[in-house]
Amino acid sequence: MNRVMELCCVPTMVPARPPAWGGGTLAFARREFRDALASKWFLLYTLAFTVLAVGVSFLSMSGVGAQGFAGFGRTAAGLLNLIMLVVPLMALTAGAASIAGERERGTLLYLLAQPVSRTQVLLGKYTGIAAALVCSLCIGFGVSGGVLAWRAGSVGVVSYLFLVGFTVLLAVGMLSVGMLISVASRRSSVATGIALFIWLALVFLSDLGLMAGSLIFKLRVQEIFGLAVLNPLQSFKMATIVSLNGSLDVLGPVGAYASHTLGGSLVWTLVATLGAWSVAPLLAAVVIFARRTSV
Amino acid sequence: MIIAQNISRYFGRVAAVSDVSFELPAGGAMALWGSNGAGKTTLIRCLLGIIRCRGEASIGGINTRRNGRRARALTGYVPQELAFHEDARLGGAMGFFASLRSVPSARIGASLAAVGLTGHEKKRVRDLSGGMKQRLALAIALLSEPPLIVLDEPTSNLDAAGRGEVVETLRRLRSQGKTLLFASHRPDEVIGLADRVLVMERGRIERDTTPAELWPTEKPVQVVRLHLEMARESDAADMLRAAGHAVHLNGHGLCVAVPRDRKAAPVTVLARGRIEVRDIEVLDDVNLPEVVS
């Protein structure tokens, strides 16, 4: 303890002002990114996604009676359903565990006692997890894309890149929803449970509900399209189909209506919808977290 | 350094802190004294702007509710329940908090040295003992050399030697002009470090006093902690007060100031009242007049 005097000899600045806003946020992002890379979930999801993506690209040729690797375009179509299952699950659960996990472990209180705001904590964690998710997806798409380029050439690579972009948008959108769940939940297990229910609702229940609703209420095509777009997974699916086929006609009357009504702006409408899913839940999470009266 | 005006915090209908006001000047040292649930921890969290409360609090003239980030930049905080990321390494944890406070990484080594943690940088937090975690929290609190150090029972996880080291560190910090606000259950710490004591009970300030007034005696004293059946602590406290002893019931037994040569006197008083004393702990040797002078 006599070494306290040594401490006083080290030149430092007395913090008259708090550290820069961006610096604190970046510190959280860096730590979150490092923690995610070192975590088992990241390894598991990345491995599973990579294996499945390579598997799908191999199996895509079987549909045309051949064996071996299909091109980028066919693989992108084949990956669509896999992404709609796996990516929201990854992002929702990662987001849900973030703040609620810190709260449950008691570490959140200590973080909030530092010269940082709640918004910095939230945005820093969001940025770090988002970067880890993008990293995980890039590994999966990268390995699959590398194998495809080696075995099947580069035809359709643009569609594949669009798929990567839409997947990233879907991932950050679902992460925003996960963060919103996390700030509103006291316990990590509750947050994860709610995240799983929302995943189930988006993946399975919303389709069934839309079908049932259109039959019962005799919805018009524009109403069905409007309701479908509200589901980010449907927006993602439609955006990918438009990038592959140039229109949504393969989806039947609703798709034909959307293609003919919105024309060239259809894909941008869908991208904007995915963007809104990234921004709106995150903003809501920031407001709720900032207004919490307790930790 | 700290101004608290009418601070109140309710959990449902229960007042954890009720209408607390005080001022702590720069360079001063104030202890929060009271039983478990008296509101000490909640008051500290309110002052730091970690939780919302009614009333106004400022640190260094900066309102903690409106500008909590700036106010907390002036503060080093050692919490009661130490919670770090268990997988992080000690050096990594220090680096993270240094970046949060914009402190050059060169200072990390000096902070660790100040609390005797040099050489443990590669250890994971989960492998540290409770005492080492407490010292890590103190090292983090000292990183940016803040003018105010707030500690919530800083020695609760430490053995006697560790406790002495922490108290010595805090004493040196005080002599360097740092302002201290700390909650404690140990009279020896309060006597050794504080120049003022806020006695809290049920969220309210019962007394704003000094250690010398709280444990009044003209003779050199020692403080003994008596452990007895919890249901009888209140009766025992009344009995000892009636016998002329200064007693404080703080949730961790009864603390009684006794003359150095009559440490067993409270036991005799309680035995007469048929109250069994299970254990006696003689706290650090304290000479009140010397300490507070």
Chai-1 contact restraints between the chains, C-beta under 6 A:
chainA,res_idxA,chainB,res_idxB,connection_type,confidence,min_distance_angstrom,max_distance_angstrom,comment,restraint_id
A,M1,B,E165,contact,1.0,0.0,6.0,A-B,restraint_1
A,M1,B,E168,contact,1.0,0.0,6.0,A-B,restraint_2
A,M1,B,T169,contact,1.0,0.0,6.0,A-B,restraint_3
A,R3,B,A113,contact,1.0,0.0,6.0,A-B,restraint_4
A,R3,B,A114,contact,1.0,0.0,6.0,A-B,restraint_5
A,V4,B,A114,contact,1.0,0.0,6.0,A-B,restraint_6
A,V4,B,T169,contact,1.0,0.0,6.0,A-B,restraint_7
A,V4,B,R172,contact,1.0,0.0,6.0,A-B,restraint_8
A,E6,B,A110,contact,1.0,0.0,6.0,A-B,restraint_9
A,E6,B,A113,contact,1.0,0.0,6.0,A-B,restraint_10
A,L7,B,A110,contact,1.0,0.0,6.0,A-B,restraint_11
A,L7,B,A114,contact,1.0,0.0,6.0,A-B,restraint_12
A,V10,B,R107,contact,1.0,0.0,6.0,A-B,restraint_13
A,V10,B,A110,contact,1.0,0.0,6.0,A-B,restraint_14
A,T12,B,R107,contact,1.0,0.0,6.0,A-B,restraint_15
A,T12,B,E145,contact,1.0,0.0,6.0,A-B,restraint_16
A,P15,B,A73,contact,1.0,0.0,6.0,A-B,restraint_17
A,P15,B,S144,contact,1.0,0.0,6.0,A-B,restraint_18
A,P18,B,R69,contact,1.0,0.0,6.0,A-B,restraint_19
A,P18,B,R70,contact,1.0,0.0,6.0,A-B,restraint_20
A,P18,B,A73,contact,1.0,0.0,6.0,A-B,restraint_21
A,P19,B,S102,contact,1.0,0.0,6.0,A-B,restraint_22
A,G24,B,L100,contact,1.0,0.0,6.0,A-B,restraint_23
A,A27,B,S99,contact,1.0,0.0,6.0,A-B,restraint_24
A,A27,B,L100,contact,1.0,0.0,6.0,A-B,restraint_25
A,R31,B,F96,contact,1.0,0.0,6.0,A-B,restraint_26
A,R105,B,A83,contact,1.0,0.0,6.0,A-B,restraint_27
A,G106,B,E81,contact,1.0,0.0,6.0,A-B,restraint_28
A,G106,B,A83,contact,1.0,0.0,6.0,A-B,restraint_29
A,T107,B,A83,contact,1.0,0.0,6.0,A-B,restraint_30
A,Y110,B,P79,contact,1.0,0.0,6.0,A-B,restraint_31
A,Y110,B,A83,contact,1.0,0.0,6.0,A-B,restraint_32
A,L112,B,I50,contact,1.0,0.0,6.0,A-B,restraint_33
A,A113,B,L48,contact,1.0,0.0,6.0,A-B,restraint_34
A,A113,B,I50,contact,1.0,0.0,6.0,A-B,restraint_35
A,A113,B,Y77,contact,1.0,0.0,6.0,A-B,restraint_36
A,Q114,B,L100,contact,1.0,0.0,6.0,A-B,restraint_37
A,P115,B,R69,contact,1.0,0.0,6.0,A-B,restraint_38
A,P115,B,R72,contact,1.0,0.0,6.0,A-B,restraint_39
A,P115,B,A73,contact,1.0,0.0,6.0,A-B,restraint_40
A,S117,B,R69,contact,1.0,0.0,6.0,A-B,restraint_41
A,T293,B,R52,contact,1.0,0.0,6.0,A-B,restraint_42
A,S294,B,I51,contact,1.0,0.0,6.0,A-B,restraint_43
